[in-house]
Amino acid sequence: METQCQRVKLNDGHFIPILGFGTYAPEEVPKSEALEVTKFAIEVGFRHIDCAHAYRNEEQVGQAIRSKIADGTVKREDIFYTSKLWSTCLQPELVQSALEKSLKNLQLDYVDLYLIHTPVPLKPGEEILPTDEDGKLILDSVDLHHTWEALEKCKDAGLTKSIGVSNFNHKQLERILNKPGLKYKPVCNQVECHPYLNQSKLLGFCKSHDIVLVAYGALGSQRLSKWVNPNYPILLEDPVLCAIAKKHKQTPALVALRYQIQRGVVVLAKSYNRKRIKENMQVFDFELTPEDMKTIDGINRNMRYYEFLPIIDHPEYPYSEEY
């Protein structure tokens, strides 16, 4: 069976651990909890930590990483850390200072991966989600080519080892890939992906361009966010997943994570529950059969939990495309 630190090679030669720890938590969760659970995740074997400026907890996550380096659990090079450029900073002149702000919060010299969080630009402002008096998002327009060039400069400056995107559809990815004078391809596209939205077409597109798909929302979703449709069925209660889990004496969550790993998808497991964090590391202890994989493929419904409806009117809204 694979080792805990199974990794996937990126198109720039760096390696990303195939299982990652997601650090997002709703506003009501105290920020100090991010510090404690990230330390715990590293203690039980997670080496890939996924965070973002928009999560407003990089200070605590950075503290957790540094404390585990200080106590000898890991070295800096053992940890693969991802941060993301928020939509209010897509203007090229704001990109490097946004990354430098993340590094300052983290108290780290570099990140391993820096992503454009979403292709939809918002007007710059202190707010994470700038809104007008009616509460509507203040949308902006920006040339993603120039944003990408600014990310390339961050890579050249050693502030990040790799660069990629998140929530891009295949046409938006193509625009970057076809950019005149492209220096570095995106190494990955981080998108919502789970058995109800298996992203098989986008995965095929990414694989054909040597771009890794990274799955968030891999266990369905926390039903706490204003971005999430609360009326949708709960993925981990799906009878097909539950039957396969029972057969392997595993949990439906582990089956959902294992499904992604066997498709070559890097998968983020997000939990603030210590028992589940530890349990998620057991994804390397069993294997799904080709029949299991096919059966799970069959429950796809192209159903998004995270529809990001507040930005649906923007021309860059990524989900108007099929994939």
C-alpha positions in Angstrom: 0.0 0.0 0.0 1.1 3.6 -0.6 3.0 5.5 2.0 1.3 8.3 3.9 3.1 10.9 1.9 2.2 9.7 -1.6 2.9 12.6 -4.0 2.1 13.7 -7.5 4.6 15.4 -9.8 3.6 18.9 -11.0 4.4 20.1 -14.5 7.2 22.4 -13.1 9.0 19.5 -11.4 7.8 20.0 -7.8 5.8 17.4 -6.0 2.4 17.8 -4.2 1.2 15.4 -1.5 -2.0 13.7 -2.9 -3.8 14.2 0.4 -4.2 17.7 1.8 -5.6 19.2 5.0 -8.2 22.0 4.3 -8.1 24.8 6.9 -11.2 26.8 6.0 -13.7 27.3 8.9 -16.8 29.4 9.1 -16.6 32.8 10.9 -18.2 31.4 14.1 -15.2 29.0 14.7 -12.6 30.8 16.8 -9.3 31.5 14.9 -7.3 29.8 17.7 -8.9 26.5 16.6 -7.1 26.7 13.3 -3.8 26.8 15.2 -4.7 23.7 17.2 -6.2 21.5 14.5 -3.4 22.3 12.0 -0.8 21.3 14.6 -2.8 18.1 15.2 -3.1 17.4 11.4 0.7 17.7 11.1 1.2 15.4 14.1 -0.9 12.6 12.6 0.9 12.8 9.2 -0.6 15.5 7.0 2.1 17.3 5.0 0.0 19.3 2.6 -1.8 22.3 4.2 -4.3 24.3 2.1 -5.2 27.8 3.2 -6.0 31.2 1.7 -5.9 34.9 2.5 -9.7 34.9 2.3 -9.9 32.3 5.2 -8.6 35.0 7.5 -6.6 32.4 9.5 -3.1 32.4 7.8 -1.5 33.8 11.0 -2.7 30.9 13.1 -2.0 28.2 10.4 1.5 29.7 10.0 2.0 29.6 13.7 1.0 25.9 13.7 3.5 25.0 10.9 6.3 26.9 12.6 5.7 25.3 16.0 5.9 21.8 14.4 9.1 22.8 12.7 10.5 24.2 16.0 9.7 21.0 17.9 11.4 18.8 15.3 8.2 17.1 14.0 8.9 18.4 10.4 11.3 20.5 8.5 10.0 23.4 6.3 10.7 21.4 3.1 8.5 18.5 4.4 5.4 20.8 4.4 3.6 21.7 1.2 1.7 25.0 1.9 -0.9 26.5 -0.5 -2.2 30.0 -0.3 -4.5 31.9 -2.7 -4.7 35.4 -4.2 -8.1 36.9 -3.3 -10.4 38.4 -6.0 -9.9 42.0 -4.7 -6.2 41.7 -5.6 -6.3 40.5 -9.2 -4.9 43.8 -10.6 -1.3 42.9 -11.5 0.2 45.6 -9.4 -1.5 44.2 -6.3 -0.4 40.5 -6.7 3.1 40.5 -5.2 2.1 42.7 -2.2 -0.9 40.3 -1.6 1.5 37.3 -1.5 3.9 39.2 0.7 1.1 40.0 3.1 0.2 36.3 3.3 3.9 35.5 3.9 4.1 38.1 6.7 1.0 36.6 8.4 2.4 33.1 8.0 6.0 34.2 9.1 7.3 32.0 6.3 9.8 32.8 3.5 7.9 31.2 0.7 4.7 29.3 -0.1 4.8 26.1 -2.1 1.8 26.9 -4.3 0.0 30.2 -4.9 -3.4 30.1 -6.7 -5.7 32.6 -8.2 -8.6 31.9 -5.9 -11.3 32.6 -8.5 -11.3 34.1 -12.0 -14.0 36.6 -10.9 -12.4 40.0 -9.9 -13.9 42.1 -7.2 -13.2 45.8 -6.7 -10.2 46.3 -4.5 -11.1 47.1 -1.0 -10.3 46.1 2.6 -13.4 43.9 2.7 -13.1 40.3 1.5 -16.4 40.8 -0.2 -16.9 44.4 -1.2 -20.6 45.3 -1.5 -22.7 48.3 -2.4 -25.5 49.9 -0.3 -28.0 47.2 -1.5 -25.6 44.5 -0.5 -24.7 43.5 -4.1 -21.1 42.6 -4.8 -19.0 45.3 -6.4 -17.6 43.4 -9.4 -14.6 44.5 -11.4 -13.0 43.6 -14.7 -9.4 42.6 -15.1 -7.2 41.0 -17.7 -6.3 37.5 -16.3 -3.3 37.4 -18.6 -1.7 40.3 -16.7 -2.6 38.7 -13.3 -0.9 35.5 -14.5 2.2 37.4 -15.5 2.4 38.9 -12.0 2.2 35.3 -10.6 5.0 34.2 -12.8 7.1 37.1 -11.4 6.3 35.9 -7.9 7.6 32.4 -8.8 10.8 33.9 -10.3 11.3 36.0 -7.2 11.2 32.8 -5.0 8.1 33.9 -3.1 6.2 30.8 -4.3 7.6 27.5 -5.8 4.6 26.8 -8.0 1.6 28.7 -9.4 -1.9 27.6 -10.3 -5.6 28.5 -10.4 -8.8 27.6 -8.6 -12.4 27.6 -9.8 -11.5 28.0 -13.5 -13.5 26.3 -16.3 -11.7 24.8 -19.2 -12.1 27.9 -21.4 -10.5 30.1 -18.7 -7.7 27.6 -18.4 -7.3 27.6 -22.1 -6.9 31.4 -22.1 -3.9 31.1 -19.8 -2.4 28.2 -21.7 -2.7 30.1 -25.0 -1.4 33.3 -23.6 1.4 34.8 -25.8 4.8 34.5 -24.0 3.5 32.1 -21.4 6.4 31.4 -19.1 4.9 28.8 -16.7 1.7 26.8 -17.1 -0.7 26.5 -14.2 0.4 23.4 -12.2 -3.2 22.8 -11.0 -6.8 23.8 -11.0 -8.5 23.5 -7.6 -12.2 23.0 -7.9 -15.2 21.5 -6.2 -15.1 17.8 -6.9 -16.9 14.8 -5.2 -18.9 11.8 -6.4 -22.0 14.0 -7.1 -19.8 16.3 -9.2 -17.0 14.1 -10.4 -15.7 16.7 -13.0 -14.7 13.9 -15.4 -14.6 16.2 -18.4 -12.6 18.9 -16.6 -10.3 16.2 -15.2 -9.7 14.8 -18.7 -9.0 18.3 -20.0 -6.5 19.0 -17.2 -4.8 15.6 -17.6 -4.3 16.3 -21.3 -2.4 19.5 -20.4 -0.4 18.0 -17.6 -2.4 20.1 -15.0 -3.3 18.4 -11.7 -6.9 18.6 -10.5 -7.2 19.4 -6.8 -10.6 18.6 -5.2 -12.2 20.7 -2.5 -15.6 19.9 -1.1 -14.6 16.3 -1.6 -16.9 15.1 1.2 -19.8 17.2 0.1 -20.1 20.5 2.1 -20.5 22.1 5.4 -24.0 23.5 5.3 -23.0 26.8 7.0 -21.8 29.0 4.2 -23.9 31.5 2.4 -22.3 30.1 -0.8 -23.8 26.6 -0.3 -27.1 25.3 -1.4 -28.6 23.8 1.8 -31.4 21.9 0.0 -29.1 19.4 -1.7 -28.8 15.8 -0.4 -25.9 14.9 2.0 -23.2 13.2 0.0 -22.0 11.0 2.9 -25.5 9.6 3.4 -25.6 8.3 -0.2 -26.6 4.6 -0.2 -24.1 3.6 -2.8 -21.1 5.2 -0.9 -22.4 3.6 2.3 -22.6 0.2 0.8 -19.1 0.3 -0.6 -17.9 1.7 2.8 -19.5 -1.2 4.6 -18.0 -3.7 2.2 -14.5 -2.4 2.9 -15.2 -1.7 6.6 -14.4 2.0 6.1 -16.4 5.2 6.4 -18.2 6.8 3.5 -15.8 9.8 3.9 -12.8 7.6 3.4 -14.4 6.0 0.3 -15.0 9.5 -1.1 -11.4 10.5 -0.5 -10.0 7.2 -1.8 -12.1 7.6 -5.0 -10.2 10.8 -5.8 -6.8 9.4 -5.0 -7.3 6.5 -7.4 -8.3 8.9 -10.2 -5.0 10.8 -9.7 -6.9 13.8 -8.2 -5.2 15.6 -5.3 -7.8 15.7 -2.5 -8.4 18.0 0.4 -9.9 16.7 3.5 -11.4 19.5 5.6 -12.3 18.8 9.2 -11.9 20.5 12.5 -12.8 17.2 14.3 -9.7 15.5 15.6 -11.1 12.0 15.4 -12.0 12.5 11.7 -8.6 14.3 10.9 -6.8 11.2 12.2 -9.2 8.8 10.5 -8.7 10.6 7.1 -5.1 9.5 7.1 -6.4 5.9 6.8 -7.2 6.5 3.2 -3.9 4.8 2.3 -4.9 1.6 4.1 -7.3 0.1 1.6 -8.0 0.1 -2.2 -11.3 0.4 -4.1 -11.8 -2.2 -6.9 -12.3 -1.1 -10.5 -16.0 -2.1 -10.0 -16.2 0.2 -7.0 -14.8 3.0 -9.0 -17.2 2.5 -11.8 -20.2 2.3 -9.4 -19.1 5.6 -7.8 -18.7 7.2 -11.2 -22.4 6.2 -11.7 -23.7 8.4 -8.9 -22.5 11.6 -10.5 -25.3 14.2 -10.8 -23.3 17.3 -11.9 -24.5 18.8 -8.7 -22.6 21.8 -7.1 -22.9 22.6 -3.5 -20.8 25.8 -4.0 -22.6 27.7 -6.7 -21.2 31.2 -5.8 -24.5 32.7 -6.8 -23.6 36.3 -5.7 -21.2 36.5 -8.7 -23.4 34.7 -11.3 -23.9 37.9 -13.3 -20.2 38.5 -13.9 -18.9 37.6 -17.4 -16.1 35.5 -15.8 -18.6 33.4 -13.7 -17.0 30.0 -14.3 -20.0 27.7 -14.0 -21.9 28.9 -17.0 -19.7 26.4 -19.0 -20.4 22.7 -18.8 -16.9 22.1 -17.4 
